[in-house]
Amino acid sequence: MIKKEEISKIGQFHKPHGIKGELSFIFTNDVFDGSECEFLICEIDNIPVPFRVESYRIKSDVSALVKLKGIDSDQDARKLIHADVYFPNQYMPEIASPGVTGWDYFIGFSLIDTVQGEIGEIIDVESNTANILLVVEDGDNEI
């Protein structure tokens, strides 16, 4: 059984693409690209479930189209809409802060504008869509 502490969230399935089970995948970390690991993990009914990746195509720097084994129709793919996608930690490259992957790496950094100067500290990252939103605290307010 896969334990939560053994995996890290790397993105979310967005929507089906076509009729053969391919899924649009919005990722915050492209660690799966070229990795030896042949599967991605989705949480279904609070249980991490591995899915073998048959193929994938990178579409942009934050999205890909993924075909999973056993997901062979748009109806099958619809069951995974908005499912969080995880990757085994053992295949993750070492990073500066253990347990922090993808866009979350930037939490705690200061956001500085070239005109306005320091805006504030990054306290959260919303990465559920292709547009990444940094949540910044400027002392008293969240921006």
ZAMARGU-4260 file (C-alpha; in steps of 0.2 Angstrom, whole numbers, plus 5000, padded with zeros to 4 digits):
<rodrens>
0) 5000/5000/5000 | 5006/5017/4996 | 5008/5029/5010 | 5004/5048/5009 | 5022/5052/5016
5) 5029/5042/5001 | 5022/5053/4988 | 5021/5072/4983 | 5008/5081/4973 | 5014/5087/4956
10) 4998/5093/4948 | 4980/5089/4944 | 4970/5081/4930 | 4960/5095/4921 | 4948/5087/4908
15) 4947/5073/4895 | 4955/5076/4879 | 4947/5067/4864 | 4937/5051/4866 | 4951/5038/4869
20) 4954/5042/4887 | 4968/5055/4886 | 4968/5068/4900 | 4974/5086/4901 | 4986/5087/4915
25) 4991/5103/4923 | 5007/5101/4933 | 5017/5111/4945 | 5032/5099/4944 | 5038/5091/4928
30) 5048/5077/4937 | 5038/5064/4928 | 5045/5069/4911 | 5059/5057/4907 | 5059/5049/4924
35) 5062/5030/4926 | 5045/5029/4936 | 5031/5023/4924 | 5016/5028/4934 | 5007/5042/4942
40) 4996/5041/4958 | 4979/5048/4960 | 4969/5048/4976 | 4953/5039/4974 | 4941/5038/4990
45) 4956/5044/5000 | 4967/5029/4994 | 4982/5033/4983 | 4980/5022/4967 | 4994/5020/4955
50) 4990/5022/4936 | 5003/5016/4923 | 5007/5029/4910 | 5005/5023/4893 | 5010/5039/4884
55) 5011/5058/4887 | 5014/5073/4877 | 5020/5090/4884 | 5009/5104/4878 | 5017/5119/4887
60) 5028/5122/4902 | 5013/5118/4914 | 5002/5106/4904 | 5003/5089/4896 | 4991/5076/4888
65) 4992/5059/4897 | 4986/5042/4892 | 4984/5030/4907 | 4983/5011/4906 | 4965/5006/4909
70) 4957/5023/4905 | 4951/5020/4887 | 4936/5031/4884 | 4931/5049/4888 | 4919/5042/4901
75) 4933/5033/4910 | 4944/5049/4909 | 4929/5060/4917 | 4931/5050/4933 | 4948/5058/4935
80) 4943/5076/4932 | 4951/5087/4945 | 4960/5072/4953 | 4976/5077/4962 | 4991/5069/4954
85) 5005/5063/4965 | 5023/5056/4961 | 5033/5044/4972 | 5046/5053/4982 | 5059/5040/4978
90) 5060/5046/4960 | 5060/5065/4965 | 5076/5074/4963 | 5084/5081/4978 | 5079/5099/4982
95) 5084/5112/4994 | 5070/5109/5006 | 5064/5091/5009 | 5046/5089/5006 | 5044/5105/4996
100) 5041/5102/4977 | 5036/5112/4962 | 5029/5130/4965 | 5028/5127/4984 | 5047/5130/4984
105) 5044/5148/4982 | 5034/5150/4998 | 5043/5161/5010 | 5052/5171/4997 | 5050/5190/4995
110) 5041/5196/4980 | 5050/5212/4973 | 5044/5223/4959 | 5057/5233/4949 | 5046/5249/4951
115) 5037/5247/4967 | 5051/5238/4977 | 5047/5224/4989 | 5028/5219/4988 | 5028/5206/5002
120) 5031/5188/5007 | 5024/5173/4996 | 5013/5164/5008 | 5004/5152/4996 | 5004/5146/4978
125) 4987/5142/4969 | 4992/5131/4955 | 4975/5123/4950 | 4975/5130/4933 | 4987/5134/4920
130) 4989/5152/4927 | 4999/5151/4943 | 4993/5163/4957 | 5006/5169/4970 | 4997/5174/4987
135) 5008/5187/4995 | 5006/5195/5012 | 5012/5213/5013 | 5012/5215/5031 | 4993/5217/5035
140) 4985/5211/5019 | 4985/5196/5007 | 4986/5201/4989
</rodrens>
